[in-house]
C-alpha cells in the first residue's frame, strides 16, 4: 500500500431519510467528498446481515449482504417500488442515530414488495444470479426462511431434524418455504446489484474500499448451519468451547464472545477450503481486506461453552502463517490488513512478519508514559496503517474530555503539540498524517470534532452501539479542502503512476 489516506465511515452511518445509511445517492456523494478531500480509501465496517444486538461483527452469513443497506430510492428508480410505499413509514425520529427496531419493522415490508416485482419482471436475471451464487445462496436463503418460520429463534433452539439438516426435514422445509426462500434470494440480488454499482462508482473515481472481516462466524448463522464440520461442535450441533479473550486490565472477567471455534485440524486436511471460500467472497466486495483479531490465528482463547465469563478459558494453537500462505497460493497476492491490536506474543509478531501484512497503529493507545510504546509516532514503521481511533474507540474529543486519564491527555498535548485553537481532533489528524505509516485512516466523527456522542461502539456492552449517523444533509466542503491540503502537505496523495 502506497503512502496515502482514507476515512472510516460505516455505510449505515451515512445520512438517509429512511433511518439508516444505504448504498444509494448519499453513498455516491460521500465518494465525491473523498475525491475532493484527495483521499484514496473508504474504510467501512462488515456489510453482512446483522443479528441480535445489531453488531456488524455478528452476522447471519459471511457471504450475504445486509438488507438494511439496500437503497429504497434506487429501487424506486428501477420500478421495483413506488415512493408512496415507503416514504410515510416510520423509520425513527432522530437523524443522528439508527432506530434498529423501526428499521426492522418497516424495511422487510418494503423489500417484500420490491422482491415481488423483481421476481415478475427480472426472473431470468434473478435465476442467473441464483445459479452463479449457488455455493452459498441456497443455504443462506433457506436458513433465513426456516428461521423466519420459527419466529426467529436462534439456531441452537431449532428442532433437531432441521438444526442437524436431516434430509427428510430439509426436503419438507424447502417445499413448504419455497416462496420465502425465493424472497431472500431476491433480496441478495438487489443487494449485490447496488453494491457492485457503488463499488464501480468509487473505483472509477480512484477510491478503493477497505472492508472488514470478523475472524469468527456467528453461532446463529448460515455458516455454522451449512458447514458444521468446520467448527468444534458436539453431536447435537452445539459448541464445546467458545471464543473470547482473557481477563485483563480493562475487564476482570475477560470478554465472552460466544462464537463457536474452528476445527483447525480438519480444515487443514482439506486445504482450508472453507477459509479460502470465505476470503475469496470478501475480496469480491472489497479492494483491501482488514482481518479482525488477527492474533487469533496464532493462538486462540477457548472458553467452556457453559461458562458465563472468560475466566476459565485457555489458549490453544491456531493455524499460524501456514493458512495465509495457502490462501496466497490459491488466490494470489492480496491486499490484507492485520488487526494486530492487544497484548501480542513474540509468536504473533513472527506470524505477522511471515505474512508481510501491514499491522495497525492506534494513536489513542500511544500515551501511557512509555517512550517505547509502539503506537508513538517515532516508533511507527512504514508497513502499517495509522488510525487516530477505530470503531471501538471513543472519538478524540471524547477521549480528551471523558475517556482518558489526565496524565495521558497531558502527554498527548505535549507530544503532539496540541493547540485548542487548531482543535485537538485536528492535532491528532495532523499527527497521523505525519506518521511514517504508509496509510493514515481517520474516522468521520473525528473530522467533525464530535464528542462521545459520536462514539459508535463500546466493546463488551450491549445496546446503544452501532447507532451513530452523520446528521448533515451534505458533506462539508470546507473539511474536504482542509483534508486535501493536509494530504498534499504530508505526501499522502499517490501519483497516477503509482
C-alpha positions, 0 to 999 in steps of 0.5 A, a space after each residue: 500500500 502506497 503512502 496515502 489516506 482514507 476515512 472510516 465511515 460505516 455505510 449505515 452511518 451515512 445520512 438517509 431519510 429512511 433511518 439508516 445509511 444505504 448504498 444509494 445517492 448519499 453513498 455516491 456523494 460521500 465518494 465525491 467528498 473523498 475525491 475532493 478531500 484527495 483521499 484514496 480509501 473508504 474504510 467501512 465496517 462488515 456489510 453482512 446481515 446483522 443479528 441480535 444486538 445489531 453488531 456488524 461483527 455478528 452476522 447471519 452469513 459471511 457471504 450475504 449482504 445486509 438488507 438494511 443497506 439496500 437503497 429504497 430510492 434506487 429501487 424506486 428508480 428501477 420500478 421495483 417500488 413506488 415512493 408512496 410505499 415507503 416514504 410515510 413509514 416510520 423509520 425513527 425520529 432522530 437523524 443522528 442515530 439508527 432506530 434498529 427496531 423501526 428499521 426492522 419493522 418497516 424495511 422487510 415490508 418494503 423489500 417484500 414488495 420490491 422482491 415481488 416485482 423483481 421476481 415478475 419482471 427480472 426472473 431470468 436475471 434473478 435465476 442467473 444470479 441464483 445459479 452463479 451464487 449457488 455455493 452459498 445462496 441456497 443455504 443462506 436463503 433457506 436458513 433465513 426462511 426456516 428461521 423466519 418460520 420459527 419466529 426467529 429463534 436462534 439456531 441452537 433452539 431449532 428442532 433437531 431434524 432441521 438444526 442437524 439438516 436431516 434430509 427428510 426435514 430439509 426436503 419438507 422445509 424447502 417445499 413448504 418455504 419455497 416462496 420465502 426462500 425465493 424472497 431472500 434470494 431476491 433480496 441478495 440480488 438487489 443487494 449485490 446489484 447496488 453494491 457492485 454499482 457503488 463499488 464501480 462508482 468509487 473505483 472509477 473515481 480512484 477510491 478503493 474500499 477497505 472492508 472488514 472481516 470478523 475472524 469468527 462466524 456467528 453461532 446463529 448463522 448460515 455458516 455454522 448451519 451449512 458447514 458444521 464440520 468446520 467448527 468444534 461442535 458436539 453431536 447435537 450441533 452445539 459448541 464445546 468451547 467458545 471464543 473470547 479473550 482473557 481477563 485483563 486490565 480493562 475487564 476482570 472477567 475477560 470478554 465472552 464472545 460466544 462464537 463457536 471455534 474452528 476445527 483447525 485440524 480438519 480444515 487443514 486436511 482439506 486445504 482450508 477450503 472453507 477459509 479460502 471460500 470465505 476470503 475469496 467472497 470478501 475480496 469480491 466486495 472489497 479492494 483491501 481486506 482488514 482481518 479482525 483479531 488477527 492474533 487469533 490465528 496464532 493462538 486462540 482463547 477457548 472458553 467452556 461453552 457453559 461458562 458465563 465469563 472468560 475466566 476459565 478459558 485457555 489458549 490453544 494453537 491456531 493455524 499460524 502463517 501456514 493458512 495465509 500462505 495457502 490462501 496466497 497460493 490459491 488466490 494470489 497476492 492480496 491486499 490484507 490488513 492485520 488487526 494486530 491490536 492487544 497484548 501480542 506474543 513474540 509468536 504473533 509478531 513472527 506470524 505477522 512478519 511471515 505474512 508481510 501484512 501491514 499491522 495497525 497503529 492506534 494513536 489513542 493507545 500511544 500515551 501511557 508514559 512509555 517512550 517505547 510504546 509502539 503506537 508513538 509516532 517515532 516508533 511507527 514503521 512504514 508497513 502499517 496503517 495509522 488510525 487516530 481511533 477505530 470503531 471501538 474507540 471513543 472519538 478524540 474529543 471524547 477521549 480528551 474530555 471523558 475517556 482518558 486519564 489526565 496524565 495521558 491527555 497531558 502527554 498527548 498535548 505535549 507530544 503532539 503539540 496540541 493547540 485548542 485553537 487548531 482543535 485537538 481532533 485536528 492535532 491528532 489528524 495532523 499527527 497521523 498524517 505525519 506518521 511514517 505509516 504508509 496509510 493514515 485512516 481517520 474516522 468521520 466523527 473525528 473530522 467533525 470534532 464530535 464528542 462521545 456522542 459520536 462514539 459508535 461502539 463500546 466493546 463488551 456492552 450491549 445496546 446503544 452501539 452501532 447507532 451513530 449517523 452523520 446528521 448533515 444533509 451534505 458533506 462539508 466542503 470546507 473539511 474536504 479542502 482542509 483534508 486535501 491540503 493536509 494530504 498534499 502537505 504530508 505526501 499522502 496523495 499517490 501519483 497516477 503512476 503509482 
